[in-house]
Amino acid sequence: MTSELLDRALIEEATKKSGLVWVRGTAAPAARALWHVWHEGAVCVVGGGPGEQPLDGLADGGFAEVSVRSKDKGGRLVTFAVAVHEPAAGSEEWEATVAELKGKRLNAPDGEEMPARWARECRVLRLVPTGAVTPLPEGSLAERPAPTPATTRRPVPAALPRLLLKRRKRT
């Protein structure tokens, strides 16, 4: 009983303090970083629609694994299994979850219209911890980044640093 309470406290505190969690759904090829909110005993996320984070491999009634990193060092603190639950849009549970998520959403393009857009185009998920903490792995779990059409910019022009330093000296 004491071990379960300690695990639950570790999960809650680590998740509350971290801005990102790494979530691997049962059908997803790799874990994905997701912004979240801890609300009423669950990790709450929104996404799956245009302009929002992807929720690949997360289905209502399914399971996933969540890893939480340390806010100051960035290393993995805890990994735990979760049950995925998608509250019905407009339900009391959905409204309470969206109210918490709305306060944490940065750079929203539509401000006050955001909950209506989430109800139409996105999915709001609650990832509820199901049991004990998974032991930390022995070796590295580094993986290749997922393929993407994004590219890096060209190299910085050689004269740019000198130009920037001159402007700073004048001010």
C-alpha positions in Angstrom: 0.0 0.0 0.0 2.8 2.4 0.9 4.6 1.7 -2.3 1.5 2.4 -4.4 1.0 5.8 -2.6 4.6 6.7 -3.2 4.4 5.8 -6.8 1.2 7.8 -7.2 2.8 10.8 -5.5 5.9 10.6 -7.7 3.8 10.4 -10.9 1.7 13.4 -9.9 4.5 15.7 -8.7 6.8 14.9 -11.7 4.0 15.4 -14.2 2.7 18.6 -12.6 6.2 20.2 -12.8 7.1 19.0 -16.3 6.0 21.0 -19.3 6.3 18.0 -21.6 5.6 14.3 -21.3 6.7 11.6 -23.7 3.8 9.3 -24.8 4.0 6.1 -26.7 0.7 4.7 -27.8 0.3 1.0 -28.5 0.2 1.5 -32.3 2.8 4.3 -32.4 6.3 3.5 -33.7 8.0 5.9 -31.3 7.3 8.1 -28.2 6.2 11.6 -28.9 6.6 14.7 -26.8 3.3 16.3 -25.8 2.4 19.4 -23.8 -0.1 18.5 -21.1 -1.9 19.5 -17.9 -2.3 17.3 -14.8 -6.0 17.5 -13.9 -8.0 15.3 -11.5 -5.6 12.4 -11.4 -4.8 12.2 -15.1 -2.5 13.6 -17.8 -4.7 15.7 -20.1 -3.8 16.4 -23.7 -5.4 17.9 -26.7 -4.5 17.4 -30.4 -5.2 15.5 -33.5 -6.6 18.5 -35.4 -5.1 21.2 -37.6 -2.5 23.4 -35.8 -2.4 21.1 -32.7 -0.1 18.3 -31.6 -0.5 14.9 -33.2 -1.9 12.1 -31.0 -0.7 9.1 -33.1 -1.4 5.7 -31.6 -3.7 7.0 -28.8 -7.3 5.6 -29.0 -10.1 5.7 -26.5 -10.1 2.6 -24.4 -6.5 1.8 -25.3 -3.3 1.9 -23.3 -0.1 3.9 -23.6 3.2 4.5 -21.7 4.1 8.0 -20.4 7.6 9.1 -19.5 8.2 12.3 -17.5 11.4 14.2 -17.5 13.0 16.3 -14.9 12.3 20.0 -15.3 15.8 21.1 -14.3 18.1 18.3 -15.6 15.9 17.0 -18.5 16.6 13.3 -17.6 13.8 10.7 -17.2 12.2 10.7 -13.8 9.4 8.2 -14.1 7.7 6.0 -16.6 4.2 4.6 -16.1 1.3 2.9 -17.9 -1.9 4.8 -18.6 -5.4 4.0 -19.8 -6.6 6.4 -22.6 -10.0 7.9 -22.1 -11.7 10.4 -24.4 -14.5 12.2 -22.7 -17.5 13.1 -25.0 -17.3 16.7 -26.3 -19.5 19.0 -24.3 -19.8 16.6 -21.3 -19.1 17.9 -17.8 -15.8 16.0 -17.7 -14.8 17.4 -21.1 -15.6 21.0 -20.1 -13.5 20.7 -16.9 -10.6 19.2 -18.8 -10.8 21.9 -21.6 -10.9 24.7 -19.0 -7.6 23.5 -17.6 -6.0 22.9 -21.0 -7.2 26.3 -22.3 -5.2 28.1 -19.6 -2.0 26.3 -20.6 -2.3 26.5 -24.4 0.4 28.9 -25.7 0.1 30.9 -29.0 -3.5 29.9 -29.7 -4.6 31.4 -33.0 -8.2 31.8 -32.0 -8.3 32.7 -28.3 -11.7 32.4 -26.8 -13.0 30.3 -29.8 -10.5 27.6 -29.0 -12.8 25.3 -27.0 -15.4 25.3 -29.9 -12.6 24.5 -32.4 -11.4 21.7 -30.1 -14.9 20.2 -30.0 -15.2 20.3 -33.8 -11.8 19.3 -35.0 -9.6 17.9 -32.2 -9.5 15.2 -29.5 -9.2 15.8 -25.8 -7.7 12.8 -24.0 -7.3 11.9 -20.4 -4.4 9.5 -19.7 -5.2 7.9 -16.4 -2.3 6.0 -14.6 -3.1 2.4 -14.2 -0.5 1.0 -11.8 3.0 1.0 -10.5 5.9 2.9 -11.9 7.9 1.1 -14.6 11.6 0.5 -13.7 14.0 2.8 -15.4 15.9 1.1 -18.3 19.6 0.3 -17.9 20.8 1.5 -21.3 20.1 4.4 -23.6 16.8 4.6 -25.4 17.9 7.1 -28.0 16.1 6.8 -31.3 16.4 8.4 -34.7 14.1 11.4 -35.2 10.8 10.8 -37.0 11.0 11.6 -40.7 9.7 15.1 -41.5 9.5 17.4 -44.5 11.1 20.2 -42.4 14.6 21.3 -43.3 17.2 23.5 -41.8 18.1 26.9 -43.1 21.2 27.7 -45.1 24.4 28.5 -43.1 24.6 31.9 -41.5 26.4 34.4 -43.8 30.0 35.1 -42.6 29.4 38.9 -42.2 26.3 38.5 -40.0 27.9 38.2 -36.6 30.0 41.3 -37.2 26.9 43.3 -38.3 25.0 42.2 -35.2 27.9 43.0 -32.8 28.2 46.6 -34.3 24.5 47.3 -33.7 24.8 46.2 -30.0 27.8 48.5 -29.4 25.9 51.5 -30.7 23.0 51.1 -28.4 
